[in-house]
Amino acid sequence: VRQFCRNYWTDKIPFSLPENGNELVTLILAFDQGTEENLLREEIRSFLRQLVQQTREYRFRPVAGVGITGETVESLAVAYREARTNLQKNLYYDRAADGEEAEADVSDERESLYPVLERLTQEEDPSRARSEIRALIRGERPENEDRRELFLSYVDSAVELLSRFHVPCEEQCFALRRSIQEAEPSVAERYANQVEALLIDSVDKCAAAKNREKMHYLESAMHYIEEHYSDSMLSLSSVGEKCGISGGDLSRLFTQYYHENFTDYLNRFRVERAGLLLSQTSMTIAEVGLRTGFNSPQNFSRVFKKYKNTTPSQYRMEERK
């Protein structure tokens, strides 16, 4: 399977095949920015069809799950979760189709919008998220499609998203679902605008909740730094561990909200505290460096000059004039 992936995608687009050490093959594709999602999905469907044909002689049948990411490296995690969710779903129904006593009717499965909505909560530009939702509601669909069932699945996806982010689901959401469920399939289209509004509102609220969650991690990290900045062993990973977030994710939050990395934030904080001690105490310069978490007098002088454009001794003289 891995070799087929290489043969198919080489000379097409950049790709990566990370080693997982198990039967799961992860394929990451880097399409050009601006590639339409329907074209992207069609190319992937073509690849999967050929993969099935190429593996017919073997004693296994490949099953795949697809996740569509955004334009940032951070969104890869969301795409991976979406792909894993879709893989589990496809494995479930693939096995149900093989089982003689399976009660699940694969044809009755509703289209879930949850992975798409979760991805849209990470969209930095809210207008783009709203445009994608409008395209989903108003875009061309198969003529024989049951719009009532589709809209019911969309409402269910919105409820699932709100539940994931602990956002209360208001009564009008359930009222809309009841109205759609009781409507004749031929008139379900009249609810398109309400479903669209519900999806947009749900994504907006969950994006806000996610931002509050991010700020909670940042505030916890800043508080921990304030309490422990004098520890020269303080690191990104140790602060992240104390705050319940990975070091990589914490670093991205500092860059996103403060436009500087964790190390710059920590050093700047230490330098500000060192400045107070230099101007308001009689501690030696070396002692000030020690008290503010630097690992050597030389490192203290170098970092201090970087942020204050002057040496610690010059700074002390200027502040005491």
Stockholm file with secondary structure:
# STOCKHOLM 1.0

chainA/1-321         VRQFCRNYWTDKIPFSLPENGNELVTLILAFDQGTEENLLREEIRSFLRQLVQQTREYRFRPVAGVGITGETVESLAVAYREARTNLQKNLYYDRAADGEEAEADVSDERESLYPVLERLTQEEDPSRARSEIRALIRGERPENEDRRELFLSYVDSAVELLSRFHVPCEEQCFALRRSIQEAEPSVAERYANQVEALLIDSVDKCAAAKNREKMHYLESAMHYIEEHYSDSMLSLSSVGEKCGISGGDLSRLFTQYYHENFTDYLNRFRVERAGLLLSQTSMTIAEVGLRTGFNSPQNFSRVFKKYKNTTPSQYRMEERK
#=GR chainA/1-321 SS CHHHHHHHHTTTSCEECCCCSSSCCCCEECCCTTCCHHHHHHHHHHHHHHHHHHTTTSSCCCCCCCCCCCSSGGGHHHHHHHHHHHHHHHHHHHHHHHCTTCCCCGGGCCCCCHHHHHHHTTCSSHHHHHHHHHHHHHSCCCTTCCHHHHHHHHHHHHHHHHHHTTCCCCHHHHHHHHHHHHSCGGGGGGGHHHHHHHHHHHHHHHHHHHHHHHHHHHHHHHHHHHHHTTCTTCCHHHHHHHHTSCHHHHHHHHHHHHSSCHHHHHHHHHHHHHHHHHHHCCCCHHHHHHHTTCSSHHHHHHHHHHHHSSCHHHHHHHHTC
#=GC SS_cons         CHHHHHHHHTTTSCEECCCCSSSCCCCEECCCTTCCHHHHHHHHHHHHHHHHHHTTTSSCCCCCCCCCCCSSGGGHHHHHHHHHHHHHHHHHHHHHHHCTTCCCCGGGCCCCCHHHHHHHTTCSSHHHHHHHHHHHHHSCCCTTCCHHHHHHHHHHHHHHHHHHTTCCCCHHHHHHHHHHHHSCGGGGGGGHHHHHHHHHHHHHHHHHHHHHHHHHHHHHHHHHHHHHTTCTTCCHHHHHHHHTSCHHHHHHHHHHHHSSCHHHHHHHHHHHHHHHHHHHCCCCHHHHHHHTTCSSHHHHHHHHHHHHSSCHHHHHHHHTC
//
